[in-house]
Amino acid sequence: MSNLVEIRDVHFGYGERTILSGLHMDFPRGKVIAVMGGSGSGKTTILRLIGGQIRPQRGSVSVNGQHVQDLASDDLYAMRRKMGMLFQHGALFTDLSVFDNVAFPMREHTDLSETMIRDLVMLKLEAVGLRNAAYLMPAEISGGMARRVALARAVALDPQLMMYDEPFAGLDPISMGVTANLIRNLNDALGSTSILVSHDVHESFAIADYIYFLSQGKIVADGTPEQMMASEDPYVRQFVHAEADGPVPFHYPGKTLLDDLGLKGAL
C-alpha cells in the first residue's frame, strides 16, 4: 500500500455548521504533506479525524488500511501508539524536566529498563540539539527550545505517522528554520509519514513534498510546492502572496456599512 493515510469523501460539521465537505486526500508513506489554509478552514479537524478523536459523519478515514471510525477503543489506542503528535504550543508537562517529558511515552507504553530509557531519551534530545538541556525545566528554556523538546517527545517511540499542528506558530525566524529542518530530517531518518498543518508559506514550501490548500472545508488546490508557487488559482495566489483581499474577503460577509447606516439607496 503506497498511502499510509487515506481520506475518502469525508463530511464533518457541528450541527448546521459544516466544517469539512467531500474531502478526498492521500498521504503517501515516507512523505511530508502540508495541509494549508486560513484560520477556520478545517485543517486541525483533519488531524482530529485521523487520530480518532472525532468521527466523520460521512465517508471514511483509514490509517494503514484500518478504518479509524470503525475501531473499538483498544484498537484505536493501539493505532495511536504508532502516531506522534506535536501540538501547536508544545504542551510540555510543566512540572517535569526536559528529560522526563521525553521519557514519558517510553515509560507509559513500553517495558524498557530505566537504563535503556535514559539512553534513548539522550539520543532523541541529541537529534534536536538539546541533550545538554536534559535536566532543565520547561520554564527554564525558550519557546523555540520547548518546541524542539516536544518534537523529541513526539518521536520518542519512532512513530510511523507524525502530525504537526502549526509547529511554527510563535517562533522567531531562526527557530522556525531549525524546526522545519528537524521535521524534514526526522521524517527521512525514521521513514515515517508527516502531516504538517500550517499557514506558514515559506517554511512549509521548503520541506513539503506535496501541499493541499483548504478553504471553507474543501480542497481548492493541491500539488507540489513548485506547482503551487506557479498556480494561477485566485485563492492560492492570495494565500501564497499574502494579498489582503481576494476569494477570502477582507470583510466578514453580511450587510454593508450603508445598510447599517440606513443609507442604502440614498447615494
Steps between C-alpha positions, in 0.01 A plus 500: 500500500656832392283723719523484879192722545202529266201732538202424280193726455514618861232733632504646850327782681352621825121527475422705192855635478696310235874465571611252230314407184583222253865479600723265297870485600796262477805497728772278346749311715829677563379842385442836667155628405396855590135590560465875467225757513369791701380483858175305531546313172492157671871412513519389863169314464674273248763406762226426755323273251821310424570455872146379566409782740198569284328291233381605155127534444553357154791343317803318639844566649746211481846467655716210386192331352290532816182709497548729799129566551429126536768418758413391854671690784783248551579489127486879479748538788730243337490699176574826683817350650639500145428872465690804623338838555661841532242735646481865403669631815703192591282396795791395719430383854611806695586310819723247321855562382595495132631145552183377669277658234677300229512187716127517576368306196774238541407442863131504418498265200805274532665267751850633435745527787588845634853454366366440148253788534782733604706409194203540265397835649853631460502385138171679430621817671827482308298486178332831585819658637393508866682214672674744734163649602367161619466595866359850456133573563269630223490841671879523464512465121384720212185449296699370204687255721174383657362427152809288427457309828139435404623371165745264674211372713278456194757276328595314820338175382609532134144551367402406146279810482589848627246779523597863552242764597640846414858411604634843400248712692662756728859418407770743394646455147802300619288263710258460210782395269644260757158343562430464128833326439439266795158402365647414161809324634316297763240395244772372267701335779196316642348419161172634636216697343451858619186713483581866548211736577623855456435840352870585476570501127879537498589222745231258381588538133868441583446153652171361361479247218136582427251764612123511543327838523173514693236769492163474671547129560585402142819434306535794263845410364772240545841425354872525560644821650628596154154454348338704777750784462417518130125451547262753349217384729368820666486348849851353479640828365334697780633264768852451365554869430319621816255722311253676729193444283389241249295177520544528878344844556633761739149571630298235685196419283172671585336837470691791353592811698238695303236250614604544862490880469164490326645675199461230234337658195560850634828542312 
